[in-house]
């Protein structure tokens, strides 16, 4: 066997999985994080799982790439087919197909050309949706009361706008502070535009009549936030007229096409927002002078027309000639007309009197009597029918009332029975509860009595002790408080006896402080012995 073959047989064996894992560790350790520049190829949008799979290629090679779902959602620039990008990620292998790939964590366009291509592509897309149509644009208010400004609060842009407004026509300005570049700036700008539009009319914060979205000059990367789709859509959806003042005159962003008006600079936006107050004063004065001249010319014209109309009018005698003639004719014809009218009324009266004979009157009276009789009979019949109907109705109501009364009485009886049964149950429960409460109170009283008996000093006296009191009935706690010859009261378990304190056995201090007795009182031997026993047991302590 050749030596080379023998050496190969002595080399360690790997499984496919072990070899793939070793290669994976080698690649990941050697190329932890890399930046790769290339053109996106084979991108068809996110997979159904949300992940993106494509390739990066250049003139001589191609590498597979993957972007996980969470990373793709946070990306500022989204991958597009044919776009040249710089991808930052981790190089790894995929053992399932024995190939290496890059897991992309961040992606950015490679150079200005890529940004311009992306901007043109986005412009065509949004333009196709009609966001840049002139029909969507609104007219700017001539003199807005409140102006909303969306810009950075620390830049020179807001100061330029405020100074220009102060010079031309001071207006109330509401500033919505936002970031104008960097991560999250596009979302803040769009939120500011939507926030101004969401303010209610007549609210605590006035709703602006005009919006200005402004930023100073910068590179295309610095101004890229105003090319984001979310900002362009917010500007197009704004119901408040909007002026775009981003960058300098040569800077073009997509928000310029969606805004209602584009200003080359923020200062020019302030000039577009309000007119010059002094020019308005001059113009108003000119309008007032022209209005006065027009009024004077109109008055002169109407005065001339009134004079011409006065000269063309006929005289009063000519106007009243025909009415006067008609009046004279009517006055002359009035007596004849009165006589003719009187004769006509007299004939009608005579004809009416001829018809009013006694026979006619009797016939009319008989007819009226017959009508009265018929109407009276009909009235009696109607009255009887009405009474019969009401009687039947009252009978039905009486039957219903009796049935309802019986049902009500039965219901009341049932309710009383239920209440009686419930009362009996509650009374039984109350009796049992009272017995239980009394038993508990009795047990508590018995327990308290036992505790009182255990704590009472009489139990101590029953064990052979005695309670010593002075002449005032106060308990004596120490022998030092007893003077020689003092009258004491000794209480035993079976009664009380009196005693007199003897000087023998008393402390020296008590004997010195006590007053000398003139003549010691004579006591019974039993009392003296008891006093001695008391003086000896000075360490007994308080019985309470």
ABEGO torsion letter per residue (X at the ends): XBAAAAAAAABBBBBAAAAAAAAAAAAAAABABBBBBBBBBGBAEBBAAGBBBBBBBBAABBBBBBBBAAAAAABABBBBBGBBBBBBBBBBBBAAAGBBBBBBABBBBBEAAAAAAAAAAAAAAAAAAGAABAAABBBBBABBABBBBBBBAABAAAAAAAAAAAAABBBBBBBBBBBABEBGAAAAAAAAAAAAAABBBGBABBBBABBBBBBBBEBAAAAAAAABAAAAAAAAABABBBBBBBEBAABBBAAAAABABBBABAAAAAAAABBBAAAAAAAAAAAAAAAAAAAAAAAAAAAAAAAAAAAABBBAAAAAAAAAAAAAAAAAAAAAAAAAAAAAAAAAAAAAAAABBAAAAAAAAAAAAAAAAAAAAAAAAAAAAAAAAAAAAAAAAAAAAAAAAAAAAAAAAAAAAAAAAAAAAAAAAAAAAAAAAAAAAAAAAAAAAAAAAAABAAAAAAAGBBBBBBAAGBBBABAAABBBGBBBBBBBAAEBBBBBBBABGBBAAAAAABBBBABBBBBBAAAAAAAAAAAABAAAEBAX
